[in-house]
Amino acid sequence: MLTISSARRGGCLVIVLAGRIDAASAKQLEQYCLEQIGNGEIRLVFDFAAVNYISSAALRVFLLVAKRLDTLKGSVKLSALNATLRDVFDISGFSKLFAITATVEEAL
Amino acid sequence: MNRHDNNAGSMGIPSDDGWDFSMLLPNVVEALPELAEAVEMFGQQSGWTDAIVMQVNLVLEELVVNAITNGYPDGREGHIDVRIKTTAEAVHIRITDDGNAFDPFTVAAPDLSLAVEDRPIGGLGIYLVRSYMDYCGYQYVQQRNQVSLTKRLPLSV
């Protein structure tokens, strides 16, 4: 179960995620993000504070979003990951590909 | 040999061949949340940390998704049998499915040095499995794929 909501803050779109990003819910996240990018939101900040699970299906979506925003000269930042989630990004080398901040405020 | 007892209701109850957790899933990704929830409950009862619960669930998801994606190209219905045994020292996992023979550990490791534009989408699942597990084995036995995994648990002081 994944809940997605978003709000504009300081020129960015903060996308608040809650729950699990797995192979069953990743498509929902992908569609949501592509829709926001399609609406012209090219500075995205993801708030992971309420996320308790990610898998490679989640990494796939963030890479897709990063590639899309790369070509649009936009940006994507990941915020408030707990240590276990951060570890998944570290192992997969994604910590080098993304700006990761401790809090959403730091990302704005 | 009664390896496939079709007993999805036996979660958390030791089965006749010594597993503490057993769940039979249909070969659809929609079955994953139910598996995750059952594993989380089992892990908490077994005294796993939140990190171990997430890592075990991640590993199960990667391998189940892999089995679903590669094992049933004709779209036929199939079943994936997930079993776990846990001790103070380690978590043992066995995943068996009736899909086409496929050894997930022959998948090439991703190149982690590539930049965003060059990184291929996907290919990280099995890499994460290898990273989180201390032993990963594959066998094709009696027309079934069988993946065996062990994760050593940090010794509690």
Interface residues (C-beta under 8 A of the other chain):
Chain A: M1 R20 D22 A23 A24 N52 Y53 I54 S55 S56 A57 L59 R60 L63 L64 A66 K67 D70 A83 T84 L85 D87 V88 I91 S92 G93 L97
Chain B: V29 E30 L32 P33 A36 D50 A51 M54 Q55 N57 L58 E61 E62 V65 P110 L112 S113 A115 V116 E117 R119 I121 G122 L124 G125 Y127 L128 S131
